[in-house]
Amino acid sequence: MNVPDSCYLNDESALHALQELGDFSKMRRMQKGKLWVGRSIAYSIMKKYPTAIQIAMA
């Protein structure tokens, strides 16, 4: 799927960690193994945790 302004998280453990840190609401749920977020949110989290976040571009 081509979604140029979004990214997805495909690690459920990472989702739970980011929820505990307060970066994602506990209401957010993965669907079909992915959690879609806006690119600006992904970049903000990457800036906050530069050694823990990996972004892959295809």
PDBQT receptor file of N, H, CA, C and O in Angstrom, charges set to zero:
ATOM      1  N   MET A   1       0.841  -1.174   0.000  1.00  0.00    +0.000 N 
ATOM      2  CA  MET A   1       0.000   0.000   0.000  1.00  0.00    +0.000 C 
ATOM      3  C   MET A   1       0.891   1.244   0.000  1.00  0.00    +0.000 C 
ATOM      4  O   MET A   1       1.872   1.304   0.741  1.00  0.00    +0.000 OA
ATOM      5  N   ASN A   2       0.563   2.203  -0.800  1.00  0.00    +0.000 N 
ATOM      6  H   ASN A   2      -0.234   2.154  -1.402  1.00  0.00    +0.000 HD
ATOM      7  CA  ASN A   2       1.331   3.440  -0.895  1.00  0.00    +0.000 C 
ATOM      8  C   ASN A   2       0.637   4.526  -0.074  1.00  0.00    +0.000 C 
ATOM      9  O   ASN A   2      -0.381   5.077  -0.492  1.00  0.00    +0.000 OA
ATOM     10  N   VAL A   3       1.195   4.825   1.090  1.00  0.00    +0.000 N 
ATOM     11  H   VAL A   3       2.022   4.378   1.430  1.00  0.00    +0.000 HD
ATOM     12  CA  VAL A   3       0.645   5.858   1.969  1.00  0.00    +0.000 C 
ATOM     13  C   VAL A   3       1.793   6.826   2.269  1.00  0.00    +0.000 C 
ATOM     14  O   VAL A   3       2.515   6.642   3.250  1.00  0.00    +0.000 OA
ATOM     15  N   PRO A   4       1.965   7.846   1.441  1.00  0.00    +0.000 N 
ATOM     16  CA  PRO A   4       3.155   8.691   1.522  1.00  0.00    +0.000 C 
ATOM     17  C   PRO A   4       3.292   9.529   2.797  1.00  0.00    +0.000 C 
ATOM     18  O   PRO A   4       4.404   9.925   3.145  1.00  0.00    +0.000 OA
ATOM     19  N   ASP A   5       2.210   9.802   3.489  1.00  0.00    +0.000 N 
ATOM     20  H   ASP A   5       1.307   9.480   3.206  1.00  0.00    +0.000 HD
ATOM     21  CA  ASP A   5       2.313  10.653   4.675  1.00  0.00    +0.000 C 
ATOM     22  C   ASP A   5       2.153   9.875   5.977  1.00  0.00    +0.000 C 
ATOM     23  O   ASP A   5       1.926  10.468   7.032  1.00  0.00    +0.000 OA
ATOM     24  N   SER A   6       2.271   8.544   5.907  1.00  0.00    +0.000 N 
ATOM     25  H   SER A   6       2.455   8.062   5.050  1.00  0.00    +0.000 HD
ATOM     26  CA  SER A   6       2.101   7.705   7.089  1.00  0.00    +0.000 C 
ATOM     27  C   SER A   6       3.213   6.674   7.207  1.00  0.00    +0.000 C 
ATOM     28  O   SER A   6       3.908   6.351   6.243  1.00  0.00    +0.000 OA
ATOM     29  N   CYS A   7       3.352   6.175   8.419  1.00  0.00    +0.000 N 
ATOM     30  H   CYS A   7       2.788   6.436   9.202  1.00  0.00    +0.000 HD
ATOM     31  CA  CYS A   7       4.297   5.097   8.725  1.00  0.00    +0.000 C 
ATOM     32  C   CYS A   7       3.534   4.066   9.542  1.00  0.00    +0.000 C 
ATOM     33  O   CYS A   7       2.443   4.343  10.042  1.00  0.00    +0.000 OA
ATOM     34  N   TYR A   8       4.103   2.893   9.674  1.00  0.00    +0.000 N 
ATOM     35  H   TYR A   8       4.988   2.668   9.268  1.00  0.00    +0.000 HD
ATOM     36  CA  TYR A   8       3.455   1.930  10.548  1.00  0.00    +0.000 C 
ATOM     37  C   TYR A   8       4.463   1.283  11.479  1.00  0.00    +0.000 C 
ATOM     38  O   TYR A   8       5.649   1.160  11.174  1.00  0.00    +0.000 OA
ATOM     39  N   LEU A   9       3.948   0.882  12.613  1.00  0.00    +0.000 N 
ATOM     40  H   LEU A   9       2.985   0.982  12.861  1.00  0.00    +0.000 HD
ATOM     41  CA  LEU A   9       4.708   0.172  13.636  1.00  0.00    +0.000 C 
ATOM     42  C   LEU A   9       4.267  -1.280  13.552  1.00  0.00    +0.000 C 
ATOM     43  O   LEU A   9       3.069  -1.566  13.562  1.00  0.00    +0.000 OA
ATOM     44  N   ASN A  10       5.218  -2.197  13.469  1.00  0.00    +0.000 N 
ATOM     45  H   ASN A  10       6.191  -1.965  13.460  1.00  0.00    +0.000 HD
ATOM     46  CA  ASN A  10       4.843  -3.613  13.345  1.00  0.00    +0.000 C 
ATOM     47  C   ASN A  10       5.384  -4.463  14.488  1.00  0.00    +0.000 C 
ATOM     48  O   ASN A  10       5.509  -5.680  14.356  1.00  0.00    +0.000 OA
ATOM     49  N   ASP A  11       5.703  -3.827  15.605  1.00  0.00    +0.000 N 
ATOM     50  H   ASP A  11       5.601  -2.838  15.713  1.00  0.00    +0.000 HD
ATOM     51  CA  ASP A  11       6.227  -4.531  16.771  1.00  0.00    +0.000 C 
ATOM     52  C   ASP A  11       5.314  -4.239  17.961  1.00  0.00    +0.000 C 
ATOM     53  O   ASP A  11       5.306  -3.130  18.494  1.00  0.00    +0.000 OA
ATOM     54  N   GLU A  12       4.549  -5.245  18.365  1.00  0.00    +0.000 N 
ATOM     55  H   GLU A  12       4.555  -6.146  17.931  1.00  0.00    +0.000 HD
ATOM     56  CA  GLU A  12       3.586  -5.053  19.446  1.00  0.00    +0.000 C 
ATOM     57  C   GLU A  12       4.261  -4.685  20.769  1.00  0.00    +0.000 C 
ATOM     58  O   GLU A  12       3.706  -3.912  21.550  1.00  0.00    +0.000 OA
ATOM     59  N   SER A  13       5.438  -5.225  21.025  1.00  0.00    +0.000 N 
ATOM     60  H   SER A  13       5.889  -5.853  20.391  1.00  0.00    +0.000 HD
ATOM     61  CA  SER A  13       6.170  -4.880  22.250  1.00  0.00    +0.000 C 
ATOM     62  C   SER A  13       6.563  -3.405  22.243  1.00  0.00    +0.000 C 
ATOM     63  O   SER A  13       6.513  -2.744  23.280  1.00  0.00    +0.000 OA
ATOM     64  N   ALA A  14       6.949  -2.892  21.086  1.00  0.00    +0.000 N 
ATOM     65  H   ALA A  14       6.989  -3.429  20.243  1.00  0.00    +0.000 HD
ATOM     66  CA  ALA A  14       7.299  -1.477  20.965  1.00  0.00    +0.000 C 
ATOM     67  C   ALA A  14       6.066  -0.614  21.208  1.00  0.00    +0.000 C 
ATOM     68  O   ALA A  14       6.158   0.431  21.853  1.00  0.00    +0.000 OA
ATOM     69  N   LEU A  15       4.926  -1.037  20.703  1.00  0.00    +0.000 N 
ATOM     70  H   LEU A  15       4.851  -1.886  20.180  1.00  0.00    +0.000 HD
ATOM     71  CA  LEU A  15       3.681  -0.299  20.946  1.00  0.00    +0.000 C 
ATOM     72  C   LEU A  15       3.409  -0.213  22.438  1.00  0.00    +0.000 C 
ATOM     73  O   LEU A  15       3.103   0.862  22.953  1.00  0.00    +0.000 OA
ATOM     74  N   HIS A  16       3.520  -1.342  23.137  1.00  0.00    +0.000 N 
ATOM     75  H   HIS A  16       3.769  -2.215  22.719  1.00  0.00    +0.000 HD
ATOM     76  CA  HIS A  16       3.261  -1.339  24.583  1.00  0.00    +0.000 C 
ATOM     77  C   HIS A  16       4.255  -0.440  25.317  1.00  0.00    +0.000 C 
ATOM     78  O   HIS A  16       3.876   0.274  26.246  1.00  0.00    +0.000 OA
ATOM     79  N   ALA A  17       5.512  -0.470  24.912  1.00  0.00    +0.000 N 
ATOM     80  H   ALA A  17       5.820  -1.050  24.158  1.00  0.00    +0.000 HD
ATOM     81  CA  ALA A  17       6.522   0.383  25.543  1.00  0.00    +0.000 C 
ATOM     82  C   ALA A  17       6.201   1.857  25.318  1.00  0.00    +0.000 C 
ATOM     83  O   ALA A  17       6.286   2.659  26.248  1.00  0.00    +0.000 OA
ATOM     84  N   LEU A  18       5.835   2.219  24.091  1.00  0.00    +0.000 N 
ATOM     85  H   LEU A  18       5.766   1.568  23.335  1.00  0.00    +0.000 HD
ATOM     86  CA  LEU A  18       5.505   3.607  23.786  1.00  0.00    +0.000 C 
ATOM     87  C   LEU A  18       4.224   4.045  24.492  1.00  0.00    +0.000 C 
ATOM     88  O   LEU A  18       4.074   5.220  24.827  1.00  0.00    +0.000 OA
ATOM     89  N   GLN A  19       3.308   3.119  24.717  1.00  0.00    +0.000 N 
ATOM     90  H   GLN A  19       3.430   2.165  24.445  1.00  0.00    +0.000 HD
ATOM     91  CA  GLN A  19       2.108   3.437  25.494  1.00  0.00    +0.000 C 
ATOM     92  C   GLN A  19       2.476   3.705  26.956  1.00  0.00    +0.000 C 
ATOM     93  O   GLN A  19       1.955   4.639  27.567  1.00  0.00    +0.000 OA
ATOM     94  N   GLU A  20       3.364   2.896  27.511  1.00  0.00    +0.000 N 
ATOM     95  H   GLU A  20       3.786   2.138  27.015  1.00  0.00    +0.000 HD
ATOM     96  CA  GLU A  20       3.788   3.108  28.899  1.00  0.00    +0.000 C 
ATOM     97  C   GLU A  20       4.544   4.430  29.059  1.00  0.00    +0.000 C 
ATOM     98  O   GLU A  20       4.449   5.082  30.099  1.00  0.00    +0.000 OA
ATOM     99  N   LEU A  21       5.282   4.815  28.044  1.00  0.00    +0.000 N 
ATOM    100  H   LEU A  21       5.360   4.286  27.199  1.00  0.00    +0.000 HD
ATOM    101  CA  LEU A  21       6.025   6.076  28.077  1.00  0.00    +0.000 C 
ATOM    102  C   LEU A  21       5.121   7.281  27.810  1.00  0.00    +0.000 C 
ATOM    103  O   LEU A  21       5.551   8.424  27.969  1.00  0.00    +0.000 OA
ATOM    104  N   GLY A  22       3.891   7.036  27.411  1.00  0.00    +0.000 N 
ATOM    105  H   GLY A  22       3.542   6.108  27.282  1.00  0.00    +0.000 HD
ATOM    106  CA  GLY A  22       2.935   8.109  27.176  1.00  0.00    +0.000 C 
ATOM    107  C   GLY A  22       2.951   8.684  25.772  1.00  0.00    +0.000 C 
ATOM    108  O   GLY A  22       2.334   9.720  25.525  1.00  0.00    +0.000 OA
ATOM    109  N   ASP A  23       3.645   8.034  24.849  1.00  0.00    +0.000 N 
ATOM    110  H   ASP A  23       4.146   7.193  25.050  1.00  0.00    +0.000 HD
ATOM    111  CA  ASP A  23       3.709   8.536  23.484  1.00  0.00    +0.000 C 
ATOM    112  C   ASP A  23       2.508   8.105  22.643  1.00  0.00    +0.000 C 
ATOM    113  O   ASP A  23       2.171   8.767  21.661  1.00  0.00    +0.000 OA
ATOM    114  N   PHE A  24       1.869   7.012  23.018  1.00  0.00    +0.000 N 
ATOM    115  H   PHE A  24       2.142   6.475  23.815  1.00  0.00    +0.000 HD
ATOM    116  CA  PHE A  24       0.647   6.563  22.361  1.00  0.00    +0.000 C 
ATOM    117  C   PHE A  24      -0.402   6.297  23.424  1.00  0.00    +0.000 C 
ATOM    118  O   PHE A  24      -0.087   5.856  24.529  1.00  0.00    +0.000 OA
ATOM    119  N   SER A  25      -1.629   6.563  23.086  1.00  0.00    +0.000 N 
ATOM    120  H   SER A  25      -1.885   6.921  22.188  1.00  0.00    +0.000 HD
ATOM    121  CA  SER A  25      -2.744   6.282  23.975  1.00  0.00    +0.000 C 
ATOM    122  C   SER A  25      -2.881   4.775  24.174  1.00  0.00    +0.000 C 
ATOM    123  O   SER A  25      -2.540   3.993  23.287  1.00  0.00    +0.000 OA
ATOM    124  N   LYS A  26      -3.375   4.376  25.324  1.00  0.00    +0.000 N 
ATOM    125  H   LYS A  26      -3.653   5.011  26.045  1.00  0.00    +0.000 HD
ATOM    126  CA  LYS A  26      -3.634   2.955  25.578  1.00  0.00    +0.000 C 
ATOM    127  C   LYS A  26      -4.810   2.457  24.739  1.00  0.00    +0.000 C 
ATOM    128  O   LYS A  26      -5.053   1.253  24.664  1.00  0.00    +0.000 OA
ATOM    129  N   MET A  27      -5.536   3.373  24.113  1.00  0.00    +0.000 N 
ATOM    130  H   MET A  27      -5.339   4.351  24.174  1.00  0.00    +0.000 HD
ATOM    131  CA  MET A  27      -6.667   3.009  23.253  1.00  0.00    +0.000 C 
ATOM    132  C   MET A  27      -6.204   2.546  21.873  1.00  0.00    +0.000 C 
ATOM    133  O   MET A  27      -6.963   1.895  21.155  1.00  0.00    +0.000 OA
ATOM    134  N   ARG A  28      -4.972   2.875  21.496  1.00  0.00    +0.000 N 
ATOM    135  H   ARG A  28      -4.356   3.405  22.079  1.00  0.00    +0.000 HD
ATOM    136  CA  ARG A  28      -4.466   2.483  20.168  1.00  0.00    +0.000 C 
ATOM    137  C   ARG A  28      -4.274   0.983  20.108  1.00  0.00    +0.000 C 
ATOM    138  O   ARG A  28      -3.763   0.375  21.048  1.00  0.00    +0.000 OA
ATOM    139  N   ARG A  29      -4.683   0.390  19.002  1.00  0.00    +0.000 N 
ATOM    140  H   ARG A  29      -5.098   0.885  18.238  1.00  0.00    +0.000 HD
ATOM    141  CA  ARG A  29      -4.557  -1.050  18.799  1.00  0.00    +0.000 C 
ATOM    142  C   ARG A  29      -3.992  -1.323  17.411  1.00  0.00    +0.000 C 
ATOM    143  O   ARG A  29      -4.231  -0.574  16.464  1.00  0.00    +0.000 OA
ATOM    144  N   MET A  30      -3.248  -2.396  17.316  1.00  0.00    +0.000 N 
ATOM    145  H   MET A  30      -3.054  -3.004  18.085  1.00  0.00    +0.000 HD
ATOM    146  CA  MET A  30      -2.724  -2.830  16.025  1.00  0.00    +0.000 C 
ATOM    147  C   MET A  30      -3.833  -3.535  15.264  1.00  0.00    +0.000 C 
ATOM    148  O   MET A  30      -4.678  -4.208  15.855  1.00  0.00    +0.000 OA
ATOM    149  N   GLN A  31      -3.822  -3.373  13.941  1.00  0.00    +0.000 N 
ATOM    150  H   GLN A  31      -3.136  -2.827  13.461  1.00  0.00    +0.000 HD
ATOM    151  CA  GLN A  31      -4.760  -4.072  13.079  1.00  0.00    +0.000 C 
ATOM    152  C   GLN A  31      -3.952  -4.785  12.002  1.00  0.00    +0.000 C 
ATOM    153  O   GLN A  31      -3.155  -4.173  11.292  1.00  0.00    +0.000 OA
ATOM    154  N   LYS A  32      -4.173  -6.069  11.898  1.00  0.00    +0.000 N 
ATOM    155  H   LYS A  32      -4.821  -6.566  12.475  1.00  0.00    +0.000 HD
ATOM    156  CA  LYS A  32      -3.436  -6.907  10.938  1.00  0.00    +0.000 C 
ATOM    157  C   LYS A  32      -1.928  -6.761  11.128  1.00  0.00    +0.000 C 
ATOM    158  O   LYS A  32      -1.172  -6.734  10.157  1.00  0.00    +0.000 OA
ATOM    159  N   GLY A  33      -1.499  -6.667  12.389  1.00  0.00    +0.000 N 
ATOM    160  H   GLY A  33      -2.114  -6.689  13.177  1.00  0.00    +0.000 HD
ATOM    161  CA  GLY A  33      -0.078  -6.616  12.713  1.00  0.00    +0.000 C 
ATOM    162  C   GLY A  33       0.593  -5.267  12.525  1.00  0.00    +0.000 C 
ATOM    163  O   GLY A  33       1.818  -5.172  12.602  1.00  0.00    +0.000 OA
ATOM    164  N   LYS A  34      -0.199  -4.207  12.276  1.00  0.00    +0.000 N 
ATOM    165  H   LYS A  34      -1.194  -4.284  12.214  1.00  0.00    +0.000 HD
ATOM    166  CA  LYS A  34       0.383  -2.886  12.050  1.00  0.00    +0.000 C 
ATOM    167  C   LYS A  34      -0.413  -1.817  12.787  1.00  0.00    +0.000 C 
ATOM    168  O   LYS A  34      -1.630  -1.918  12.948  1.00  0.00    +0.000 OA
ATOM    169  N   LEU A  35       0.305  -0.795  13.228  1.00  0.00    +0.000 N 
ATOM    170  H   LEU A  35       1.293  -0.713  13.098  1.00  0.00    +0.000 HD
ATOM    171  CA  LEU A  35      -0.320   0.400  13.792  1.00  0.00    +0.000 C 
ATOM    172  C   LEU A  35       0.115   1.568  12.911  1.00  0.00    +0.000 C 
ATOM    173  O   LEU A  35       1.286   1.948  12.917  1.00  0.00    +0.000 OA
ATOM    174  N   TRP A  36      -0.815   2.134  12.158  1.00  0.00    +0.000 N 
ATOM    175  H   TRP A  36      -1.767   1.825  12.152  1.00  0.00    +0.000 HD
ATOM    176  CA  TRP A  36      -0.498   3.242  11.258  1.00  0.00    +0.000 C 
ATOM    177  C   TRP A  36      -0.502   4.549  12.035  1.00  0.00    +0.000 C 
ATOM    178  O   TRP A  36      -1.407   4.807  12.829  1.00  0.00    +0.000 OA
ATOM    179  N   VAL A  37       0.519   5.373  11.801  1.00  0.00    +0.000 N 
ATOM    180  H   VAL A  37       1.254   5.163  11.157  1.00  0.00    +0.000 HD
ATOM    181  CA  VAL A  37       0.608   6.698  12.425  1.00  0.00    +0.000 C 
ATOM    182  C   VAL A  37       1.080   7.691  11.366  1.00  0.00    +0.000 C 
ATOM    183  O   VAL A  37       1.715   7.316  10.381  1.00  0.00    +0.000 OA
ATOM    184  N   GLY A  38       0.763   8.938  11.586  1.00  0.00    +0.000 N 
ATOM    185  H   GLY A  38       0.247   9.243  12.386  1.00  0.00    +0.000 HD
ATOM    186  CA  GLY A  38       1.229   9.975  10.681  1.00  0.00    +0.000 C 
ATOM    187  C   GLY A  38       2.745  10.087  10.728  1.00  0.00    +0.000 C 
ATOM    188  O   GLY A  38       3.370   9.834  11.758  1.00  0.00    +0.000 OA
ATOM    189  N   ARG A  39       3.314  10.463   9.618  1.00  0.00    +0.000 N 
ATOM    190  H   ARG A  39       2.807  10.669   8.782  1.00  0.00    +0.000 HD
ATOM    191  CA  ARG A  39       4.770  10.577   9.524  1.00  0.00    +0.000 C 
ATOM    192  C   ARG A  39       5.324  11.577  10.541  1.00  0.00    +0.000 C 
ATOM    193  O   ARG A  39       6.399  11.352  11.095  1.00  0.00    +0.000 OA
ATOM    194  N   SER A  40       4.619  12.663  10.791  1.00  0.00    +0.000 N 
ATOM    195  H   SER A  40       3.745  12.846  10.341  1.00  0.00    +0.000 HD
ATOM    196  CA  SER A  40       5.105  13.654  11.751  1.00  0.00    +0.000 C 
ATOM    197  C   SER A  40       5.191  13.066  13.157  1.00  0.00    +0.000 C 
ATOM    198  O   SER A  40       6.103  13.399  13.913  1.00  0.00    +0.000 OA
ATOM    199  N   ILE A  41       4.248  12.196  13.510  1.00  0.00    +0.000 N 
ATOM    200  H   ILE A  41       3.507  11.926  12.896  1.00  0.00    +0.000 HD
ATOM    201  CA  ILE A  41       4.292  11.531  14.820  1.00  0.00    +0.000 C 
ATOM    202  C   ILE A  41       5.493  10.585  14.873  1.00  0.00    +0.000 C 
ATOM    203  O   ILE A  41       6.214  10.550  15.870  1.00  0.00    +0.000 OA
ATOM    204  N   ALA A  42       5.704   9.830  13.815  1.00  0.00    +0.000 N 
ATOM    205  H   ALA A  42       5.119   9.859  13.005  1.00  0.00    +0.000 HD
ATOM    206  CA  ALA A  42       6.838   8.897  13.769  1.00  0.00    +0.000 C 
ATOM    207  C   ALA A  42       8.163   9.650  13.902  1.00  0.00    +0.000 C 
ATOM    208  O   ALA A  42       9.050   9.216  14.636  1.00  0.00    +0.000 OA
ATOM    209  N   TYR A  43       8.300  10.774  13.196  1.00  0.00    +0.000 N 
ATOM    210  H   TYR A  43       7.578  11.126  12.600  1.00  0.00    +0.000 HD
ATOM    211  CA  TYR A  43       9.537  11.543  13.275  1.00  0.00    +0.000 C 
ATOM    212  C   TYR A  43       9.722  12.183  14.650  1.00  0.00    +0.000 C 
ATOM    213  O   TYR A  43      10.850  12.299  15.128  1.00  0.00    +0.000 OA
ATOM    214  N   SER A  44       8.634  12.597  15.286  1.00  0.00    +0.000 N 
ATOM    215  H   SER A  44       7.718  12.503  14.897  1.00  0.00    +0.000 HD
ATOM    216  CA  SER A  44       8.723  13.159  16.639  1.00  0.00    +0.000 C 
ATOM    217  C   SER A  44       9.213  12.114  17.635  1.00  0.00    +0.000 C 
ATOM    218  O   SER A  44      10.043  12.405  18.496  1.00  0.00    +0.000 OA
ATOM    219  N   ILE A  45       8.693  10.898  17.507  1.00  0.00    +0.000 N 
ATOM    220  H   ILE A  45       8.020  10.662  16.807  1.00  0.00    +0.000 HD
ATOM    221  CA  ILE A  45       9.130   9.810  18.392  1.00  0.00    +0.000 C 
ATOM    222  C   ILE A  45      10.578   9.451  18.098  1.00  0.00    +0.000 C 
ATOM    223  O   ILE A  45      11.352   9.190  19.019  1.00  0.00    +0.000 OA
ATOM    224  N   MET A  46      10.952   9.436  16.824  1.00  0.00    +0.000 N 
ATOM    225  H   MET A  46      10.323   9.648  16.076  1.00  0.00    +0.000 HD
ATOM    226  CA  MET A  46      12.333   9.137  16.458  1.00  0.00    +0.000 C 
ATOM    227  C   MET A  46      13.293  10.189  17.038  1.00  0.00    +0.000 C 
ATOM    228  O   MET A  46      14.386   9.855  17.494  1.00  0.00    +0.000 OA
ATOM    229  N   LYS A  47      12.877  11.442  17.013  1.00  0.00    +0.000 N 
ATOM    230  H   LYS A  47      11.989  11.713  16.642  1.00  0.00    +0.000 HD
ATOM    231  CA  LYS A  47      13.710  12.512  17.572  1.00  0.00    +0.000 C 
ATOM    232  C   LYS A  47      13.839  12.374  19.094  1.00  0.00    +0.000 C 
ATOM    233  O   LYS A  47      14.894  12.657  19.662  1.00  0.00    +0.000 OA
ATOM    234  N   LYS A  48      12.766  11.940  19.739  1.00  0.00    +0.000 N 
ATOM    235  H   LYS A  48      11.909  11.710  19.278  1.00  0.00    +0.000 HD
ATOM    236  CA  LYS A  48      12.759  11.780  21.200  1.00  0.00    +0.000 C 
ATOM    237  C   LYS A  48      13.613  10.593  21.655  1.00  0.00    +0.000 C 
ATOM    238  O   LYS A  48      14.252  10.649  22.705  1.00  0.00    +0.000 OA
ATOM    239  N   TYR A  49      13.621   9.518  20.859  1.00  0.00    +0.000 N 
ATOM    240  H   TYR A  49      13.101   9.472  20.006  1.00  0.00    +0.000 HD
ATOM    241  CA  TYR A  49      14.359   8.287  21.194  1.00  0.00    +0.000 C 
ATOM    242  C   TYR A  49      15.269   7.903  20.032  1.00  0.00    +0.000 C 
ATOM    243  O   TYR A  49      15.018   6.890  19.380  1.00  0.00    +0.000 OA
ATOM    244  N   PRO A  50      16.309   8.669  19.751  1.00  0.00    +0.000 N 
ATOM    245  CA  PRO A  50      17.114   8.444  18.536  1.00  0.00    +0.000 C 
ATOM    246  C   PRO A  50      17.862   7.110  18.491  1.00  0.00    +0.000 C 
ATOM    247  O   PRO A  50      18.162   6.623  17.401  1.00  0.00    +0.000 OA
ATOM    248  N   THR A  51      18.163   6.520  19.610  1.00  0.00    +0.000 N 
ATOM    249  H   THR A  51      17.919   6.915  20.496  1.00  0.00    +0.000 HD
ATOM    250  CA  THR A  51      18.898   5.252  19.591  1.00  0.00    +0.000 C 
ATOM    251  C   THR A  51      17.988   4.040  19.666  1.00  0.00    +0.000 C 
ATOM    252  O   THR A  51      18.466   2.908  19.602  1.00  0.00    +0.000 OA
ATOM    253  N   ALA A  52      16.672   4.257  19.802  1.00  0.00    +0.000 N 
ATOM    254  H   ALA A  52      16.284   5.177  19.853  1.00  0.00    +0.000 HD
ATOM    255  CA  ALA A  52      15.757   3.134  19.968  1.00  0.00    +0.000 C 
ATOM    256  C   ALA A  52      14.809   2.942  18.793  1.00  0.00    +0.000 C 
ATOM    257  O   ALA A  52      14.119   1.925  18.720  1.00  0.00    +0.000 OA
ATOM    258  N   ILE A  53      14.765   3.887  17.884  1.00  0.00    +0.000 N 
ATOM    259  H   ILE A  53      15.326   4.713  17.943  1.00  0.00    +0.000 HD
ATOM    260  CA  ILE A  53      13.804   3.840  16.777  1.00  0.00    +0.000 C 
ATOM    261  C   ILE A  53      14.534   3.596  15.459  1.00  0.00    +0.000 C 
ATOM    262  O   ILE A  53      15.580   4.187  15.191  1.00  0.00    +0.000 OA
ATOM    263  N   GLN A  54      13.971   2.728  14.661  1.00  0.00    +0.000 N 
ATOM    264  H   GLN A  54      13.122   2.248  14.879  1.00  0.00    +0.000 HD
ATOM    265  CA  GLN A  54      14.516   2.443  13.345  1.00  0.00    +0.000 C 
ATOM    266  C   GLN A  54      13.421   2.661  12.315  1.00  0.00    +0.000 C 
ATOM    267  O   GLN A  54      12.314   2.141  12.450  1.00  0.00    +0.000 OA
ATOM    268  N   ILE A  55      13.740   3.433  11.288  1.00  0.00    +0.000 N 
ATOM    269  H   ILE A  55      14.639   3.855  11.178  1.00  0.00    +0.000 HD
ATOM    270  CA  ILE A  55      12.783   3.658  10.208  1.00  0.00    +0.000 C 
ATOM    271  C   ILE A  55      13.371   3.044   8.944  1.00  0.00    +0.000 C 
ATOM    272  O   ILE A  55      14.518   3.304   8.579  1.00  0.00    +0.000 OA
ATOM    273  N   ALA A  56      12.563   2.231   8.293  1.00  0.00    +0.000 N 
ATOM    274  H   ALA A  56      11.632   2.021   8.590  1.00  0.00    +0.000 HD
ATOM    275  CA  ALA A  56      12.979   1.609   7.026  1.00  0.00    +0.000 C 
ATOM    276  C   ALA A  56      12.181   2.246   5.909  1.00  0.00    +0.000 C 
ATOM    277  O   ALA A  56      10.969   2.430   6.021  1.00  0.00    +0.000 OA
ATOM    278  N   MET A  57      12.866   2.578   4.840  1.00  0.00    +0.000 N 
ATOM    279  H   MET A  57      13.850   2.428   4.749  1.00  0.00    +0.000 HD
ATOM    280  CA  MET A  57      12.197   3.168   3.684  1.00  0.00    +0.000 C 
ATOM    281  C   MET A  57      12.374   2.262   2.481  1.00  0.00    +0.000 C 
ATOM    282  O   MET A  57      13.461   1.747   2.217  1.00  0.00    +0.000 OA
ATOM    283  N   ALA A  58      11.301   2.084   1.774  1.00  0.00    +0.000 N 
ATOM    284  H   ALA A  58      10.418   2.502   1.988  1.00  0.00    +0.000 HD
ATOM    285  CA  ALA A  58      11.360   1.211   0.601  1.00  0.00    +0.000 C 
ATOM    286  C   ALA A  58      11.172   1.990  -0.664  1.00  0.00    +0.000 C 
ATOM    287  O   ALA A  58      11.192   1.414  -1.752  1.00  0.00    +0.000 OA
TER     288      ALA A  58
